[in-house]
Amino acid sequence: MTDAALETADPVAALAARDIPTRAAAARDLSKVGTPEVIPRLVEMAQHDPSPAVRLGTAGAAADILSRYRLPPRADELDEAARRDLLALFRGIDPGVNPGLFNMLACLGLPEATQRIVVGLRDPRGGVRVGAGVGLMRLCTSQAALG
């Protein structure tokens, strides 16, 4: 992908922009070209950004990055220990604040992450259950699950 296809000149720097459209564009760019090193920043924004759209966008970008690094040839770049560290980082996200959490969990490839999705399906909050359903669908339709 060329830089011309990106909406921001420097997506990581654009995450710190004051305006919502620029932060949302940065998340869209990182979903295309981001690497695992930026996931902690995306997770922090998925928890704390004042904009619900940016929170969902950053969670989606983190999930897209994880998806690209889940299977060969890039799987070796994000080993199980690193994925477990990310799972611990995800524990701080309230799915009521950001149901995009379940998409990130679906792309980790860890049994504990799958269990957390299943727990979300029983949550009394409708938005959380929908988010868990979307995460479960992403997990079940992934190449990693289907071979």
N, C-alpha and C positions, 0 to 999 in steps of 0.2 A: 504494500500500500504506500502510495506516495504522500508526502506532506500536503500536497494540493487537495487530497481527499479529506483532510482533517479540517475541522471547524475552528480550531485554535492553533496558534503557532507553537505553543508549549503547553500541552494538556496538563501536566503536573503543576506548573505555575498557575495555570488558569483555574485550578481548583480553589485557589485563595482569592479569587475575584470577589468584589463586593456584590456584583449583580447576579441574580439567579440565572438568567439565560447563559452567561458565560460559564458558570459552574456546571450547569446542565450540559452544555456543549463539551466541556472538558471530560465529563463522565462518558458521554457518547464516544468521544475520541479514544479514551482509555479502554473502552470496551472492545475497540478494534485493534489497538496497538500496545496496550498496557502490558507490563510484565509483573511477575509476582512481587517484586520489590515495592510496588505502589499499593498493594492490597491493604496493608495496615492503615495507610492514609485514607483510602476509600472506606474502610470499615469505620474509622473514626467519624468520617462525615456521614456515613449511613446511620450512625447513632445520634449525632449532635447537630447536624446542619439545621438551621431554622426552617428551611423549605422542605415540605414533604416530597415535592417532585425531585429535588436534588438528593434527598435521602434514598428514594427508590432508585434513582439513576445510578448513584454510586454503588448501591448493593448489586444492581444489575451488571455494572461494569466489573465489579469484583468476581461475580459469578462467571461472566464471559471469559475473563482472564483464567480463572481456575479451570474452566472447561477446555481451554486450549492447552493447558499443561497437565491434563489428567491422563492422556494417552501418549504412547510413543509417536514421534521421536522426542517430544518435550517432557515426557513424564519424569525423566531422570533429573530434570532441573527443579522439580518440586517434589521431593521425596516424602515418604510417610511422616517422618519427624516434622518436617515443615508444615505439612497438612494438619498434623495434630496441634502444632503451635497456633495455626489459624483457627482451628476449632475452639481452642481455649479463648482466643480473641473474640470469636463470635458469641461466646457465652454472655458477653456484656450487652448484647443487643436485645431489647424488649421487642418481641414480634408484634406487639400492639402498636408500637411506634413505627416499626418498619417490617412489614411482612415479607419484604424482599430478602430477609434473612434466610428463608427457606430455599430460595434459589441458590444462595451461596452454599448452604449445607448440602444441597443436591449434587454439587460439583466437587465435593471433597473426596468422595469415594471411601468413606469410613463408616463402619457399621453404627458407631455412636451418632454420627450425623443423621443417618437414616432414622434412627430411633427418635431423635429430636423432631424430625418431620412428622413422624407418626403421632407423637405427643401433641403436636400442633393441630392435628386433625380433630382432636377431642377438646380443644380449647373452647371456652364458652363464648369468646368474642368471634363474631362472624367474619370479620376481616382477617383475623389470624387463621381461621379454618380455610378461608379461600387462599390465602398465601401458602399455607401448608399443602393444599391441593395442587397449586401451581408448581410448587417445589417437587412434590411427588411425581407429577407428570413429567417434569424436566428430568428427574432421576430415571424414571421408567422408560423414557424414550431416548436416553443417551446411548451413544455407541458403546460406552463402557458397560452398560447394563445389557445391551442387546448383542454385543459382540460384532 
